[in-house]
Amino acid sequence: MAGCVYLVATMDTKGEEIAFVRDCLLSAGVPTRMIDVGTKNPPTVKPDVTSSEVRATSVHNGSTVEVATYAQSDRGTAIAEMALALRDYLVAQCAAGRMSGVIGIGGSGGTSLITTAMRALPIGLPKIMVSTVASGNVAPYVDCSDILMLFSVVDIAGINSVSRVVLSNAAHAMAGMVRNVVATSPSKPTLGMTMFGVTTPCVNQVRLTLEQKGFDCLVFHATGSGGRAMELLVSSGLISGVLDITTTEVADEIAGGVFACGPDRFSRLIDAEIPLVLSLGALDMVNFGSRETVPSYYQNRMLHFHNPQVTLMRTNIEENRQIARFIATKLNKSRSPIRLLVPELGVSTLDQKGHPFYDPQADSMLFNELQNNLNVTVDRQLIRLPFHINSAEFAESLVSNFLSLWEKRKSAGTI
């Protein structure tokens, strides 16, 4: 076990409770550091790191956060600013090797504050959030991270017969995790790839081929959180190369579907400078729930009922123009070799002749706009191929282009 378990709370209201967690961990032989993230009143228990010290080390938005900001802020603003300060502080502590895990306790405000910082920490680092809101929708707090949410059952307001058990369980669960660290260095190089049902034949062929060549392949369902989870693993150093075959989440981002990727999609892939091959899988569709959930302004569009809970809408010419520009803008920032492969005969099982989403004009806009907006160089290439995405030939091209990038990086000693 390297480093301490960091214990985080607004210690003006949760000082007694976080100190109880500390005592449980110390009794188990686990070193700790208590961090106060209160934004208004003095802590009721002396912390190891004060809220002023957390704020003083923050450099979010390019400048040091002034302590006076918090005194003058309303509660919502203060929580948001402290969340960024805590994120910067914990990331720096983790990078320095001082942290073995982190436990947070809080209500709705504290949960939002602390999990904002937790989400920035590497996948695999133990993270437990004891929260009064953990029995509801925890997606905004967890997103695609590996935060363990533990419902406090009662309010975190003193040590009583229930909170004593819940907080003890959180402490001992953390003790078990930090004492039994799972090795994250795989025996095989690990790759990430994105898949949808309508690109499964392609991705499966790519996966099987690369597994036979000695790679460990992680497949992510391209449902918005899937793409973000893959990128988080890349930035955590747990994925060494990516075949981003199914970039459909961008269509939902542009048109307001339920599987939107968010504005930062591709950024971590580009920043990591790992071998990267991309394609346009399922960019012919936007995802909604059941038919009645499709916005009224889309009711006259080409809709396909995938199942009772999923309705697909065909992307049109204008949406494909915007999708292409979104992708090109991101890829133009790349500093290492990437390949974007275009399947000219269709991007999904629904997008081929005789199928519901067959629309050569919409596809042509996507392909041509990418070609017009991507700044092609020796390292940044767009390759148009006369194949459907699910054809064997296209899968083979994805593999050969990826292996070419991989071998170049391997020869250079960078992987």
C-alpha positions as CSV (number, residue, x, y, z in Angstrom):
1,M,0.0,0.0,0.0
2,A,1.5,3.3,-1.1
3,G,0.3,6.6,0.2
4,C,-2.7,7.5,2.4
5,V,-6.4,7.3,2.1
6,Y,-7.7,10.8,1.6
7,L,-10.9,11.5,3.6
8,V,-13.0,14.4,2.2
9,A,-16.0,16.2,3.8
10,T,-17.4,19.7,4.5
11,M,-16.0,19.6,8.0
12,D,-18.1,22.5,9.3
13,T,-21.1,20.1,9.2
14,K,-19.5,16.6,8.7
15,G,-16.4,16.9,10.9
16,E,-17.5,14.3,13.5
17,E,-18.5,11.8,10.9
18,I,-15.3,12.0,8.8
19,A,-13.2,11.8,11.9
20,F,-15.1,8.5,12.8
21,V,-14.1,7.1,9.4
22,R,-10.5,8.2,10.0
23,D,-10.5,6.4,13.3
24,C,-11.9,3.2,11.7
25,L,-9.1,3.2,9.1
26,L,-6.4,4.0,11.6
27,S,-7.6,1.1,13.7
28,A,-7.2,-1.1,10.6
29,G,-3.7,0.1,10.1
30,V,-4.4,2.4,7.2
31,P,-2.9,5.9,7.2
32,T,-5.2,8.8,6.4
33,R,-5.4,12.5,5.6
34,M,-8.5,14.4,6.3
35,I,-9.4,17.2,3.9
36,D,-11.9,20.0,4.7
37,V,-13.9,21.3,1.7
38,G,-16.2,23.5,3.7
39,T,-16.9,26.8,1.9
40,K,-18.3,29.0,4.7
41,N,-17.8,28.1,8.4
42,P,-14.7,26.8,10.3
43,P,-14.4,23.0,10.7
44,T,-15.6,21.3,13.9
45,V,-12.7,18.9,13.9
46,K,-9.1,19.9,12.9
47,P,-8.3,18.7,9.4
48,D,-5.0,17.7,8.0
49,V,-5.6,19.8,5.0
50,T,-7.7,23.0,5.3
51,S,-10.1,24.3,2.7
52,S,-7.8,27.3,2.3
53,E,-4.9,25.0,1.5
54,V,-7.0,23.2,-1.1
55,R,-8.0,26.4,-2.7
56,A,-4.5,27.8,-2.7
57,T,-3.2,25.0,-4.8
58,S,-5.9,25.1,-7.4
59,V,-5.0,26.5,-10.8
60,H,-8.3,25.8,-12.6
61,N,-9.2,28.2,-15.4
62,G,-5.5,29.2,-15.6
63,S,-5.2,31.2,-12.4
64,T,-5.0,30.6,-8.7
65,V,-8.4,30.6,-6.9
66,E,-8.6,33.5,-4.4
67,V,-9.9,32.6,-0.9
68,A,-12.1,35.7,-1.0
69,T,-14.1,34.3,-3.9
70,Y,-15.7,31.7,-1.5
71,A,-16.6,34.2,1.2
72,Q,-18.4,36.3,-1.4
73,S,-20.1,33.5,-3.3
74,D,-23.5,32.0,-3.0
75,R,-23.6,28.3,-1.9
76,G,-24.0,26.9,-5.5
77,T,-21.1,28.9,-6.9
78,A,-18.9,28.2,-3.9
79,I,-19.5,24.4,-4.2
80,A,-18.8,24.5,-7.9
81,E,-15.5,26.4,-7.4
82,M,-14.4,24.2,-4.5
83,A,-15.1,21.1,-6.6
84,L,-12.6,22.3,-9.2
85,A,-10.1,23.2,-6.5
86,L,-10.4,19.8,-4.9
87,R,-10.1,18.1,-8.3
88,D,-6.8,19.9,-8.9
89,Y,-5.6,19.1,-5.4
90,L,-6.4,15.4,-5.5
91,V,-5.1,14.9,-9.1
92,A,-1.8,16.4,-8.0
93,Q,-1.6,14.3,-4.9
94,C,-2.4,11.2,-6.9
95,A,0.2,12.0,-9.5
96,A,2.8,12.4,-6.7
97,G,2.0,8.9,-5.4
98,R,0.7,10.1,-2.1
99,M,-2.8,8.6,-2.4
100,S,-3.9,5.0,-2.1
101,G,-7.7,5.8,-2.1
102,V,-10.3,8.4,-1.3
103,I,-13.5,8.4,0.7
104,G,-16.0,11.2,0.6
105,I,-19.1,11.7,2.8
106,G,-21.9,14.2,2.1
107,G,-25.4,15.3,1.2
108,S,-26.4,16.5,-2.2
109,G,-24.0,19.4,-2.3
110,G,-21.1,17.5,-0.8
111,T,-21.7,14.6,-3.1
112,S,-21.7,16.9,-6.2
113,L,-18.5,18.6,-4.9
114,I,-16.5,15.5,-4.0
115,T,-17.5,13.3,-7.0
116,T,-16.5,16.0,-9.4
117,A,-12.9,15.6,-8.1
118,M,-13.2,11.8,-7.9
119,R,-14.2,11.5,-11.6
120,A,-10.8,13.1,-12.5
121,L,-8.9,10.4,-10.7
122,P,-7.5,7.3,-12.5
123,I,-9.7,4.2,-13.1
124,G,-8.7,1.6,-10.5
125,L,-7.9,4.0,-7.7
126,P,-10.4,3.1,-4.9
127,K,-13.1,5.7,-4.5
128,I,-16.0,5.5,-2.1
129,M,-18.7,8.1,-1.8
130,V,-21.0,7.8,1.2
131,S,-24.0,9.9,0.3
132,T,-27.6,10.6,1.2
133,V,-28.6,10.7,-2.5
134,A,-27.0,7.3,-3.5
135,S,-30.3,5.5,-3.7
136,G,-31.5,7.6,-6.6
137,N,-30.0,8.4,-10.1
138,V,-26.3,8.4,-9.5
139,A,-25.3,8.8,-13.2
140,P,-24.5,12.6,-12.8
141,Y,-22.1,11.7,-9.9
142,V,-20.5,8.6,-11.3
143,D,-20.7,9.2,-15.1
144,C,-18.1,6.7,-16.5
145,S,-15.8,6.5,-13.5
146,D,-15.5,3.6,-11.0
147,I,-16.9,5.5,-8.0
148,L,-18.5,3.2,-5.4
149,M,-21.7,4.9,-4.2
150,L,-22.8,3.9,-0.7
151,F,-26.3,5.0,0.5
152,S,-26.0,6.5,4.0
153,V,-29.6,5.4,4.8
154,V,-29.9,8.1,7.4
155,D,-28.7,11.7,7.1
156,I,-25.0,12.2,7.8
157,A,-25.7,14.0,11.1
158,G,-23.9,12.5,14.0
159,I,-22.8,9.0,14.9
160,N,-25.8,6.7,15.7
161,S,-26.7,3.1,15.5
162,V,-27.2,3.2,11.7
163,S,-24.5,5.7,10.6
164,R,-21.9,3.9,12.8
165,V,-22.4,0.7,10.7
166,V,-22.6,2.4,7.3
167,L,-19.5,4.5,7.9
168,S,-17.6,1.6,9.4
169,N,-18.4,-0.5,6.3
170,A,-17.1,2.2,4.0
171,A,-13.9,2.4,6.0
172,H,-13.3,-1.3,6.1
173,A,-14.2,-1.7,2.4
174,M,-11.6,0.9,1.6
175,A,-9.1,-0.9,3.9
176,G,-9.7,-4.1,2.0
177,M,-9.2,-2.4,-1.4
178,V,-6.0,-0.6,-0.6
179,R,-4.5,-3.7,1.0
180,N,-5.3,-5.9,-1.9
181,V,-4.3,-3.9,-4.9
182,V,-5.0,-5.6,-8.2
183,A,-2.2,-5.3,-10.7
184,T,-3.2,-3.1,-13.7
185,S,-0.2,-3.9,-15.9
186,P,-1.6,-6.5,-18.3
187,S,0.5,-9.2,-19.9
188,K,-0.9,-8.2,-23.3
189,P,-1.1,-4.7,-24.7
190,T,-4.7,-3.5,-24.2
191,L,-6.8,-1.9,-27.0
192,G,-10.1,-0.1,-26.9
193,M,-12.7,-0.3,-29.6
194,T,-16.3,1.0,-30.0
195,M,-19.3,-1.1,-31.2
196,F,-23.0,-0.9,-31.7
197,G,-25.3,-3.7,-32.7
198,V,-25.3,-2.4,-36.3
199,T,-21.5,-2.6,-36.5
200,T,-21.0,-5.8,-34.6
201,P,-19.9,-7.9,-37.6
202,C,-17.0,-5.5,-38.3
203,V,-15.9,-5.0,-34.7
204,N,-16.0,-8.7,-33.9
205,Q,-13.8,-9.5,-36.9
206,V,-11.4,-6.8,-35.9
207,R,-11.4,-8.0,-32.3
208,L,-10.8,-11.6,-33.1
209,T,-8.0,-10.8,-35.5
210,L,-6.2,-8.6,-33.1
211,E,-6.7,-11.1,-30.2
212,Q,-5.0,-13.7,-32.3
213,K,-2.1,-11.3,-32.7
214,G,-1.7,-11.0,-29.0
215,F,-3.8,-8.0,-28.0
216,D,-6.3,-7.8,-25.1
217,C,-9.3,-6.1,-26.7
218,L,-11.9,-4.1,-24.6
219,V,-15.1,-3.4,-26.5
220,F,-17.2,-0.4,-25.4
221,H,-20.9,0.0,-26.3
222,A,-21.2,3.4,-28.0
223,T,-24.0,4.7,-25.8
224,G,-22.4,8.1,-24.8
225,S,-21.0,6.8,-21.6
226,G,-19.2,4.0,-23.5
227,G,-17.1,6.4,-25.5
228,R,-16.3,8.5,-22.4
229,A,-15.4,5.4,-20.4
230,M,-13.0,4.3,-23.1
231,E,-11.3,7.7,-23.2
232,L,-11.0,7.8,-19.4
233,L,-9.2,4.4,-19.5
234,V,-6.9,5.9,-22.2
235,S,-6.1,8.9,-20.0
236,S,-5.5,6.6,-17.0
237,G,-2.9,4.7,-19.0
238,L,-4.9,1.4,-19.1
239,I,-5.4,1.4,-22.9
240,S,-2.5,1.5,-25.3
241,G,-4.3,1.9,-28.6
242,V,-7.8,2.5,-30.0
243,L,-9.9,1.5,-32.9
244,D,-12.8,4.0,-32.6
245,I,-14.9,2.2,-35.2
246,T,-18.4,3.3,-34.0
247,T,-18.5,7.0,-33.6
248,T,-22.3,7.2,-33.6
249,E,-22.3,9.2,-30.3
250,V,-21.4,12.3,-32.3
251,A,-24.7,12.0,-34.2
252,D,-26.6,12.1,-30.9
253,E,-24.5,15.0,-29.7
254,I,-25.4,17.0,-32.9
255,A,-29.1,16.1,-33.1
256,G,-30.0,15.7,-29.4
257,G,-30.2,12.0,-29.1
258,V,-30.0,10.0,-25.8
259,F,-26.5,8.6,-26.5
260,A,-24.7,12.0,-26.9
261,C,-20.9,11.9,-26.5
262,G,-20.5,15.3,-24.9
263,P,-18.3,18.2,-26.3
264,D,-15.0,16.6,-25.3
265,R,-15.3,13.4,-27.3
266,F,-11.9,12.4,-29.0
267,S,-10.0,15.0,-26.9
268,R,-8.4,12.4,-24.6
269,L,-7.6,10.1,-27.5
270,I,-5.8,12.9,-29.3
271,D,-4.0,14.1,-26.1
272,A,-2.7,10.6,-25.3
273,E,-1.0,10.3,-28.7
274,I,-1.6,6.6,-28.9
275,P,-2.1,4.5,-32.1
276,L,-5.5,5.6,-33.3
277,V,-7.7,4.4,-36.1
278,L,-11.2,5.7,-36.5
279,S,-14.3,5.1,-38.7
280,L,-17.8,6.3,-39.1
281,G,-19.9,3.4,-37.6
282,A,-23.6,4.1,-37.1
283,L,-23.4,7.8,-38.0
284,D,-26.5,7.2,-40.0
285,M,-28.6,7.2,-36.9
286,V,-29.7,9.2,-33.8
287,N,-31.0,7.3,-30.8
288,F,-34.2,8.0,-28.9
289,G,-36.3,6.0,-26.4
290,S,-39.8,4.6,-27.3
291,R,-41.7,6.2,-30.1
292,E,-43.5,8.8,-27.9
293,T,-40.1,10.1,-26.6
294,V,-39.1,11.3,-30.1
295,P,-39.3,15.1,-30.2
296,S,-42.3,16.4,-32.1
297,Y,-40.1,18.2,-34.6
298,Y,-38.6,14.9,-35.6
299,Q,-41.9,13.0,-36.0
300,N,-41.9,13.3,-39.8
301,R,-38.3,12.0,-40.2
302,M,-37.2,8.5,-41.3
303,L,-37.7,6.5,-38.1
304,H,-36.9,2.9,-37.4
305,F,-38.2,1.0,-34.4
306,H,-35.3,-1.0,-33.2
307,N,-37.3,-2.4,-30.2
308,P,-40.0,-1.0,-27.9
309,Q,-37.5,1.1,-25.9
310,V,-35.3,2.3,-28.8
311,T,-36.3,4.4,-31.8
312,L,-33.6,5.3,-34.4
313,M,-33.8,8.4,-36.6
314,R,-31.9,8.6,-39.9
315,T,-29.4,11.5,-40.0
316,N,-30.0,13.9,-42.8
317,I,-27.7,16.0,-45.0
318,E,-27.4,19.0,-42.7
319,E,-26.8,16.8,-39.6
320,N,-24.1,14.9,-41.5
321,R,-22.4,18.2,-42.4
322,Q,-22.3,19.2,-38.7
323,I,-21.1,15.7,-37.7
324,A,-18.2,15.8,-40.2
325,R,-17.1,19.3,-39.0
326,F,-17.3,18.2,-35.3
327,I,-15.0,15.2,-36.0
328,A,-12.6,17.0,-38.3
329,T,-12.2,19.9,-35.8
330,K,-11.2,17.4,-33.1
331,L,-8.9,15.3,-35.3
332,N,-7.1,18.4,-36.7
333,K,-5.6,18.8,-33.3
334,S,-3.8,15.5,-33.4
335,R,0.0,15.6,-33.1
336,S,0.6,11.9,-33.7
337,P,-0.3,9.6,-36.6
338,I,-4.0,8.8,-37.0
339,R,-6.1,7.1,-39.7
340,L,-9.7,7.8,-40.5
341,L,-11.2,5.1,-42.7
342,V,-14.4,5.8,-44.7
343,P,-16.7,2.9,-45.7
344,E,-18.3,4.3,-48.9
345,L,-20.9,1.6,-49.2
346,G,-22.5,2.3,-45.8
347,V,-21.8,2.8,-42.1
348,S,-24.3,0.3,-40.5
349,T,-26.4,-2.7,-41.2
350,L,-29.4,-0.3,-41.9
351,D,-27.3,1.9,-44.2
352,Q,-27.0,-0.3,-47.3
353,K,-29.0,-0.8,-50.5
354,G,-32.5,-2.2,-49.7
355,H,-32.4,-1.2,-46.1
356,P,-34.3,1.5,-44.2
357,F,-31.5,4.0,-43.8
358,Y,-30.0,3.7,-47.3
359,D,-29.3,7.3,-48.3
360,P,-26.3,7.9,-50.6
361,Q,-26.8,11.7,-50.6
362,A,-26.6,11.9,-46.8
363,D,-23.6,9.6,-46.7
364,S,-21.9,11.6,-49.5
365,M,-22.2,14.8,-47.4
366,L,-20.6,13.1,-44.4
367,F,-17.8,11.7,-46.5
368,N,-17.1,14.8,-48.6
369,E,-17.4,17.2,-45.7
370,L,-14.8,15.2,-43.8
371,Q,-12.5,15.2,-46.7
372,N,-12.9,19.0,-47.1
373,N,-12.4,19.8,-43.5
374,L,-9.8,17.4,-42.3
375,N,-6.3,18.9,-42.6
376,V,-4.7,15.8,-44.2
377,T,-1.0,15.4,-43.7
378,V,1.5,12.5,-43.9
379,D,0.5,11.6,-40.3
380,R,-3.2,12.5,-40.4
381,Q,-4.8,10.5,-43.2
382,L,-8.4,10.0,-44.5
383,I,-8.7,6.8,-46.5
384,R,-11.9,6.2,-48.5
385,L,-12.6,2.6,-49.3
386,P,-15.3,1.0,-51.6
387,F,-16.6,-1.3,-48.9
388,H,-19.5,-1.5,-46.5
389,I,-18.4,-1.1,-42.8
390,N,-19.5,-4.7,-42.1
391,S,-17.6,-6.3,-45.0
392,A,-14.6,-8.5,-44.3
393,E,-12.5,-6.2,-46.5
394,F,-13.2,-3.2,-44.4
395,A,-12.4,-5.0,-41.2
396,E,-9.1,-6.1,-42.7
397,S,-8.3,-2.6,-43.7
398,L,-8.9,-1.4,-40.1
399,V,-6.6,-4.0,-38.7
400,S,-3.8,-3.4,-41.3
401,N,-3.9,0.3,-40.7
402,F,-3.8,-0.1,-36.9
403,L,-1.0,-2.6,-37.0
404,S,1.0,-0.2,-39.2
405,L,0.7,2.6,-36.7
406,W,1.4,0.2,-33.8
407,E,4.6,-1.1,-35.4
408,K,5.9,2.4,-36.1
409,R,5.4,3.4,-32.5
410,K,6.9,0.1,-31.3
411,S,9.9,0.6,-33.5
412,A,10.3,4.1,-32.2
413,G,10.2,2.8,-28.6
414,T,7.2,4.8,-27.6
415,I,5.0,1.8,-26.7
